[in-house]
Amino acid sequence: MKLQGKRIILGISGSIAAYKSAFLLRLLVREGAEVQVVITPAGKEFITPVTLSALSGRPVISEFFGQSDGTWHSHVDLGLWADAMVIAPATAATLAKMANGIADNMLITTYLSAKCPVFIAPAMDLDMFSHPSTQKNIAILNDFGNILLDPATGELASGLEGKGRMEEPDNILNRLVEHFSQKKNS
């Protein structure tokens, strides 16, 4: 169990690639990580919190406030709790919000509060990925010290071929394991 005792926030935004997040979540848990899923409202249109909760063993966080009982989810506490944050998939809109500090959902406020390394796995159509505004946002996020998990080239949900496929869950897991191994050896 290569991630035993590690606490990871898995951020999911609204992309068809959100189905891959379920596979990633399963891999993380299998490797011993404690995973808290934070999903955007649009992300819930692609994969249900019930599925993610069943795989993580924890309630999924999407909104700032819980039921109508006055409880709230502290993005600050989450940001302090985690050893790593993985945003997979990260849409063009999510990248833009992250790069510009637009804190209008729980995922972005958690990102802005994170004190841990942040891994970002973009997923979008090739034209969106190559657009200058997206590339500028990626450059900003790199400058902030985030770790970009470059998207793959291949068939996209649109039916087009090109760069924009979210990195495969196995490869994301390997990057996390590698990160923690290097940290342990330094």
C-alpha positions in Angstrom: 0.0 0.0 0.0 2.1 2.8 -1.4 -0.1 5.7 -0.1 -0.8 4.3 3.3 -1.7 7.2 5.7 -1.8 9.8 3.0 -4.8 12.2 2.9 -5.8 13.2 -0.6 -8.5 15.6 -1.8 -9.8 14.5 -5.2 -11.4 17.4 -7.0 -13.8 16.6 -9.8 -15.1 19.2 -12.2 -17.8 19.0 -14.9 -16.3 16.9 -17.7 -17.2 13.7 -19.5 -13.8 12.5 -18.2 -15.3 12.5 -14.6 -16.0 8.7 -15.1 -12.2 8.2 -14.9 -12.2 9.8 -11.4 -14.1 6.8 -10.1 -11.3 4.6 -11.3 -8.7 6.9 -9.8 -10.5 7.1 -6.5 -10.6 3.3 -6.4 -6.9 3.1 -7.0 -6.1 5.7 -4.4 -8.1 3.9 -1.7 -6.6 0.5 -2.7 -3.2 2.0 -2.1 -4.2 3.0 1.4 -5.0 6.7 0.9 -7.8 8.4 2.8 -9.6 10.4 0.0 -12.0 13.2 0.4 -13.9 14.0 -2.8 -14.9 17.6 -3.6 -17.0 17.9 -6.7 -18.4 20.9 -8.5 -22.1 21.2 -9.2 -21.4 20.6 -12.9 -19.3 17.5 -12.0 -22.4 16.0 -10.4 -24.0 16.0 -13.8 -21.4 13.5 -15.0 -20.9 11.2 -12.0 -23.0 10.9 -8.9 -21.9 11.6 -5.3 -23.4 8.2 -4.3 -20.9 6.4 -6.5 -18.0 8.4 -5.2 -19.1 8.1 -1.6 -19.4 4.3 -1.9 -15.9 4.1 -3.3 -14.3 6.5 -0.8 -16.2 5.5 2.3 -16.8 9.3 3.0 -19.5 11.7 2.2 -18.8 13.8 -0.9 -18.5 17.5 -0.5 -20.0 19.8 -3.1 -21.6 22.7 -1.4 -20.5 25.1 1.3 -23.3 24.2 3.5 -24.7 20.8 4.5 -28.4 20.1 5.0 -30.6 22.9 6.3 -29.2 22.4 9.8 -26.6 25.2 9.8 -23.6 22.9 9.3 -21.0 24.0 6.8 -17.9 22.5 5.1 -14.7 24.3 5.9 -12.5 24.6 2.8 -9.8 25.9 5.1 -9.9 22.7 7.3 -9.8 20.6 4.1 -6.8 22.6 2.7 -4.9 22.0 6.0 -5.9 18.3 6.2 -4.6 17.1 2.9 -1.2 15.8 2.0 -2.0 16.3 -1.7 -4.8 17.6 -3.9 -5.6 16.1 -7.3 -8.0 17.8 -9.6 -9.0 15.3 -12.2 -10.7 16.2 -14.5 -9.9 19.9 -14.6 -12.0 21.7 -17.2 -11.1 24.9 -18.9 -13.5 26.8 -16.6 -11.9 25.3 -13.5 -8.4 26.1 -14.7 -9.5 29.7 -15.4 -11.1 30.0 -11.9 -8.0 28.5 -10.3 -5.6 30.8 -12.1 -7.6 33.9 -11.3 -8.8 33.1 -7.8 -12.5 33.0 -8.7 -13.8 31.3 -5.6 -17.4 30.6 -6.6 -17.6 26.9 -5.6 -16.3 24.5 -3.0 -13.6 23.0 -5.2 -12.0 26.4 -5.9 -12.1 27.7 -2.3 -10.5 24.4 -1.2 -7.8 24.8 -3.9 -7.1 28.3 -2.7 -6.8 27.1 0.9 -4.6 24.1 0.1 -1.2 24.0 1.8 -0.2 20.8 0.0 1.0 20.0 -3.5 -1.8 20.3 -6.2 -1.8 18.0 -9.2 -4.0 19.1 -12.1 -5.2 16.7 -14.8 -6.9 18.9 -17.6 -9.6 17.4 -19.8 -11.2 19.2 -22.6 -11.5 19.2 -26.4 -8.3 19.9 -28.4 -9.3 23.5 -29.5 -10.2 24.4 -25.9 -6.9 23.0 -24.6 -4.8 24.8 -27.3 -6.6 28.1 -27.0 -4.3 30.9 -25.8 -6.4 31.7 -22.8 -6.3 28.1 -21.6 -2.5 27.9 -22.2 -2.1 31.2 -20.3 -4.0 29.8 -17.3 -1.9 26.7 -17.4 1.2 28.8 -17.4 -0.1 30.8 -14.4 -0.9 27.6 -12.5 2.6 26.2 -13.3 4.1 29.4 -12.0 2.1 29.0 -8.8 3.9 25.7 -8.3 1.0 23.3 -9.2 1.9 20.0 -10.9 0.3 19.7 -14.4 -0.5 16.2 -15.5 -0.3 16.8 -19.2 -3.4 15.5 -21.1 -2.9 12.7 -23.6 -3.5 12.8 -27.4 -6.2 10.6 -28.8 -9.9 10.3 -29.4 -11.9 12.9 -27.6 -15.5 12.8 -26.5 -16.3 15.1 -29.4 -15.2 12.4 -31.8 -12.2 14.5 -32.8 -8.6 13.4 -32.4 -6.1 15.5 -30.5 -4.6 16.6 -27.2 -7.0 17.0 -24.4 -7.7 13.5 -22.9 -7.4 13.4 -19.2 -4.3 11.5 -18.1 -5.1 7.9 -17.3 -5.8 7.0 -13.6 -2.9 4.6 -13.4 -0.5 7.3 -14.5 -1.9 9.8 -12.0 -1.5 7.3 -9.2 2.1 6.7 -10.3 2.9 10.4 -10.2 1.5 10.6 -6.7 3.4 7.6 -5.5 6.5 9.0 -7.1 6.0 12.4 -5.4 5.6 10.9 -2.0 8.6 8.6 -2.5 10.8 11.5 -3.5 9.6 13.5 -0.5 10.3 10.5 1.8 13.9 10.1 0.4 14.8 13.8 0.7 
